[in-house]
């Protein structure tokens, strides 16, 4: 039986964090948060709404605790509204070359219908944002990026477009403001969704995408990916049919709604980065352990923004690294100090929470390479408590992506 007794504090803790988040977001901006087209749908289903990345989003639903929502996703399937994410198309004769300039992706060799997790990088090698790039035709690409970075990303891309090929490149950038995004995640996604689509989902592998009718709603782009570590899909749907589709997905066997609280725990268990916490303009892809996003060809040829810094760091190895930690006692949250065995401060936690699956605390942190080896014993300063911690490999929980056998 999983050791969940100590984890019962999670919902209350997240609610306190949500209240603090609401307070500070009101301080940071006078603008009211935006709402997705599913706002009333969330309220009708007991969603507890909080401001997040400029949007009003559900942190959890009344009938399910965050712990149980995480466990339900791992065992069955959960439906997430991720319509706050930035969806856009980049098209044109020079679209491929432009994306090879602004991201580290091997766009040239990206097959039709395939997707790649990639990074927008700065001249200093920092990460502007992470995104998913999908080739939809020889000259068109579908991009999904973070909601909190939407304005920054668009400003950056438009500025780069003005400079690319002297400003005369045949590239068109189009935010898809009339589309919503739903994520159905968990092992029961496949049997539940297959009955509602004409396409054979067994042929749609992880990080592949296709347009199909879903539960009677035409023109949906179904991408086999997600932010939970489980098999799942993200469905880009016309916004005027999003509520209808959400209701139908929720009616499928084994499907329940899940909010930001469960999503954050799920992604951390899966070892996935959160922009603004685990990756920022001050972290490079190499420090963040994301060198795998840069293909052999791109390492050899470069050509992306910040390539000099990033490729040199790849060669020399970074001075610090993102690591995974497990610990007992009070959980370390973002900002907690990491100490070495002698008590000297060596790093800082970027994300942390109790893991419902593992029954212990998990965290990500940046520390010097000298203390980043798996098995290294470290300590965490959590308020006035000093707790032992150990460097472990990520993901913390085994991922279940639908890959080729």
N, C-alpha and C positions, 0 to 999 in steps of 0.2 A: 504493500500500500504506500502510495506516495506520501512524503512527509510534508503535508500542507498546513499543519497547525500554525506555523510561524508566518505563513503567507496571508493569513486572514486580514492583515493590516493593509493589504494592497489597495482595495477600493477606497478606504478612508484616506489613505496617503495620497492616492491619485486625485481624489476630490480636493484635498488641501492644495495640492500642486496646481490643479485647475483653477482654484480660486486665486492663487498667487499669480498664475499666468494671466488671468483676466484683469487683475489689478494692474500689472505692469503693461499689458497691451493697451489698456486705457491711458496709461501714462505716456506710452510711446506714440500713440496716434489718436487723433480726434475723430478719425473716420470710424463709422460703425462697421462691423464685420460684414462681409458679403455672405450671401446664402446660396447654396446650390439649389437646383430645382426640386430636390428631394427634402427640403427643409420641413415642410408640413408633414411629409411622410414620416420623417424621424420623430417628430413630436407625437404623431398619432400612434406610433409604436413604442412610446415611452423613452425616447432618446433624451439623454441629459446633454444639453448643448453647451459648448464652451468655445471661446475664441481660439482659433488656431491658424497661424500663417495668414491672418487677414480674413479668415472665414469663420462662420459659425458652424461647428461640426459636432457630431455626437461623440462623447467620450466613452459612453456605455449605454446600455438599455436596461430599463427597470427590472425586467424579468430574469436577468442573468448577470452575475458578478463578473468582474474582469478575469479572475482566476478561472471560473467555469467557462467563460467565453474562449479563453486561450485553449483550454482542454477540449472544448467542443470542436474548435477549428482543427486541432491535431487529430481528432478521432472521426469527425463527421465533415461538416462544411459550414462556412460562415460567409455572409454577404456584407461587403464594405462599400460605402459610398466614398469614392475617391475623385469625385467630380471637381474638386478644388484644384487638382493637378493641372499644369499647363499642357494643353494638347496643341500641336501645330503641325503644319505641313511645310516642307521646304522642297520646292520644285524648280525645274529648269535644266537647261543643257549643262550648266556649270554647278548644279547642286551637289553632285558627288565630290567634286574638287573643293567646293566651299566647306562641306562638312569635314573633309580630311584636314582642312586648315584649322577649324574651330574646335574639333574634338580629337581625341586620341584613337578613335575607332578606325579599323581597317575597312572603310566604307567601300573601297574599290572592289574588294573580294566578298562583300556581303551579298549572299544570294537573294533572289526575289522571295519575299515573304518571310525572310529571316530578320531577327532582331539582335542587337548588341547593346549590352550595358556599356556606357561610355562616360566620358568626363569632358566638360568644358574647362579649359585651362587658361591661366593668365600668363603674361610674359615672364613672371617670376617663378612660374611652375606651380602656383597655388591652384586649388580647385574652385572654380566659379560655381559649378553645380554638377550633379550627376544626372544622367538622362538615359533613356532607351531610344535607340535609333532603329527604325524598321524600314527596309526597302520595300516600297509598294509598286514601283515600276523602274524602268531603266533610269528615269530622270525625276523620280519623286520619292520622298521619304516622310514617314510619320514619326514625330518626336513627342515623347512624354517627359516632362521635367517637373521639378518641385514647385508647389504652389507658392511657398515663401520666397522663391527666387524668380518668380515669373517676370516681374517688372525689370529686375536686374538682367535676367537672361535676354529678354527682348531688346533692351537697350544695347547690351553687349553685341548681340548678333547683328542688329541694324548698323552699329558702328563698324563692325568688321566687314559687313556687306558693302559699305561705302568705300572701304579701302581695298577690297578684294578685286584684283585685276583692274586696278585704277578706277573702281566704281562702275565699270561697264559690264560686270558679269551678268550672265543670263540666269539669275536666281530670283525666285519669289518666295517670300516668307509670309505665311498666312496662319495666324492664331485661329484655332477652331473654336470660336466662342459659342457655336450652336451645338456643341457636342458635350455629353456627360460621360462619366466613366464609373463603371461598377466593377468590383473585384469579387469573384466567387472563389474561395480558397478552402482547400482541405481534401482529404482522400475521397469523399463522396461527391466532389464536384463532377467527376467524369460520368459516373452512372446516372447522376441526377440531371445533368445538362444534356447528355447525349439524346435523351428522349425528346428534347425540345429543339434540336437542330437537324437539318438534313445532311450536313457534312459529317464525315467519319472523324470523330475527335481522336481516335487512336492513331490517326495519321498526322495529327498536329502535335509535333514535339515541343519540348521546352524551348523558349525563345524563338518560336515561330508564330506567324500571324496570318489570318485569312478573313475575308469579308463573307458574311453569311447571314441568313435570317435566323433570329433567335427567339423562340417562343412566339412566333408570328410577327416579330418586329424586323423589318428588312433593313439592310444597310448597316449592320453591326460589324465592327472590326473586333474579332476575337483573337487575343494574344495570349499564348500559354506562358504566363509569367506571373509574378506577384511579389509580395513583400513579407511573406510569412515563412518561407522555407518549405512549404507544402506544394503539392501539385495544385495548380489553380489557373484561372484565366482572368484577364482584365478585358472588359467589354466596353468599347467606345460606341456609344449609342446616340442617335439624334435626341437632343434634350426634350423635345416635345413628346417623346415616347419613353423617357427614362423612368417615370413613376410607374407607368404600366409594366415595364419590363422588371423593375424592382419588385413589384407585387407578385409577379409570376415566378420570379426566381425564389422569392421567400416561400412560396407555396410548394416548392419542390421538397421531396423527402429528405430529411436530415439537415435542412438549411435553417440557420438562425442568423439574426442580425448581429454584427459586432462593430465596435467603435474604435476610437483612437487609442484607448487604454490597452485593449487587447492587441491592437496592431503594433503598438510600440514594443510590447513584451515579446510578441511573436517574432518581430524582425530582429530583436536583440538576441533571442535564443538561436536564431538562424545566422548570427554573426554579420548582419547587414548594417551598413552605415546609415546614420541619420545626418542629413546635411544641416550644418549649423552647430552640431555637437561633435560628431566623430570625423567629419571632413569639413574644411573651411578654406578660405583664401590663404590661410596660414599653414595649411597642410598640403603636401605634395602627394601625388598618386603612389610614390614609392614608400614614403613614410606611412601612408595609410594601408599598405599591404594590397594595393590595387594594381600592381605592375602587370598582373595577368590581363588587364584591359588593353594593354599595348602589345600588339602582335609582333612577331619576329620581323616582318617587313617594315613596320612602322618604327621599330627600334633601330633598324638599319638605315632607313631613309629619312626619318624625322618628318619635318614639314608641318608639324602642328605647333600652335602657339605655346611657348615655354619649353620647346623641345631641348634646347641647349642645357637648361638647368635639370630637367627631368632625366634625360638620358645620361648626363654626367653622374647624377645621383644613383641611377640604376647601376652604373659601372663601379662607383666608389662605395656603394652601400650607404644608407642614411645614418645620421647620428642617433636618430630616435625612431621608434616603431610603434605602430598600434598593436596592442596585445589584448588577449582575453584573460580574464581573472575570475576565479571562483573564490567564495569566502563564506564564512558563517557569521552569526551575530547580526547586528543591524546592517541593512543593505547600504552600499555606497552609491550615491547618486552623482550626477554630473557636478564636477567641481571638487569632489573629495580628493584629498591629497594621497599620493602613493609614496610609501617609504620603503627603503631597502632594509635588509636584515639588521643593519646597525642603527636604524631609526632616522637616517638622512632622507630628506625629501628628494625624490627622483622623478616624480611625474604627477599627472592629474587624471582623474577619471572623467571620461566624456559622456558615457551612458552607463546606467546601472539599474538593476531591479532584482527582486526575487524571481526565480524561475519556477513556475508551477509544475513544469515537467520534471525538472531535476531535483526540486526540493531544497535548493541552496541558492545563494546569491550569485549573480553573474554581473560582469561589468567589462567595459572596454576602457582602455587607458593608453596614453602615450608615455613611454619611458625610454631611457637610453638603450641602445642596442646591447650594451654590456649586461643588462639585467632583463633581457627580453626572451631568453631561451625558455622553452617549455619545461616546466618543473621547477623553475626558480621560485624561491619563497620570498614573498614581499609582505608588506603590511599596508593596511588602509586606515586612514584617520577619518572616522565618521563621527562628526561632532566632537565629543570629548572621549570617544572610544577608539582604541587602537585594536584592530582585528587582523588576524593572520589571513593571508591570501596566497594563491598559487597561480602562476602563469600556466594557462592551458591553451590547447589548440581550439580554433574556431572552425566551423560552427559549434556552439555549445550543444545544440540538439541536432541530430542527424537530419539532413535535408532529404526531401522526397520528390525532387523534380522529375518530371516525366521525360526521361532520356532514352536514347537508343539502347536496347538490350545487348 
